Amino acid sequence: MMGNQVAIIERLKQLGVTDVGIVYNFSHARDELHDDTLNFPELWKTIKPYVVTVTLPACRQMETCLSVPGRL
């Protein structure tokens, strides 16, 4: 899923559009189709250069809240 977003952002950069990024929302980290928590360190390495905002509204709902050490 995130690979598609990264590819779109890269293509937009080639076209001169540079003000596009990813808003990563932890409430969307898990659903019936995927679970980002299974490989989050690897995923984060891929998406970090493109992330402009991270939201954490799901921490109260999730069984375990992910911890992302450091700054973006």
Sequence and secondary structure as in RCSB ss.txt:
>XXXX:A:sequence
MMGNQVAIIERLKQLGVTDVGIVYNFSHARDELHDDTLNFPELWKTIKPYVVTVTLPACRQMETCLSVPGRL
>XXXX:A:secstr
 HHHHHHHHHHHHHTT  S  EEEEGGGSB SS BGGGSHHHHHHHHGGGEEEEE TTTTTSSS     S  
